[in-house]
Amino acid sequence: MGQAISEAKKAIFLQRAEARLNFARNLPEGDAKREAKIREAEKALQTALASKTGPARKAAKPGKARKKRAR
């Protein structure tokens, strides 16, 4: 998938996601996009929390081919 994310970068992602959520919640009630922005911010927060708490995925070893499925 990619390289592992450092702890500092994970903390930054979490901080940004919290800021997005606070911004979306402070939008006026009449704003048409308020609910959509809140949903997007909550999704971003869940993603940031998952990357913060979950183990880093290890990349596949280079040169190691995948096994083909029999059909």
N, C-alpha and C positions, 0 to 999 in steps of 0.2 A: 504494500500500500504506500509506503513512504518511510522516511526516517522517523525515529522516535522523537517525541516533542520533549524539550527540557522542562523542568519544573517551573522555571521562571516564566517561560512562554505559556504554560498551562495557567499560571496565576494571572497573567495578563488577559488571557481569553476569558477567564471567570470574571475578572474585574470589568471588562468591556461588556460582557453579557448582563451583568447586574446594572450597569449604567444604562444600557438600552432599555431594560425592563422599567427602571425608575422613570426614564424619559417618557416611555409609552404610557405609563400609568398617570403621569402628570399632564397629559394632553387633555384639552377640554372635552366635556361630555358630548358636545355636538359634533365633534370631528368625525367625519365619515370613516376614516381609516384607523380610528383609535383601536378598535377590537382586533383588527388584522395585525396592527403593529404590536399589540400586547401578545398575541399568539406567537408571532415571529420571535419576539424577545424571549418568551418562555421556552420556545424550542431551542433557541441559541443558548439559553442558560442550561438546559438539560444536556445539550451537547458538550458544553464547557465542563459541566460537572462530571460527565461520563469520561472525558479525557483526563480530568483531574484525579479521579478515583480509580479508573481502570488501569490495568497493566499495559505497558507499551507493547504493541505487536512487534514480533520479530520478523524481519524481512526474510524472504526465502533465500537460500544459499545460491549464489550465482553459479550457473553452469549445471544446476540440477534440474533436469527436465521433469515435467509432470507426467504421471502415468495416464495413458489413454484408457477410457472406459470401453469395455467390450459391449458391442451392440448386438 
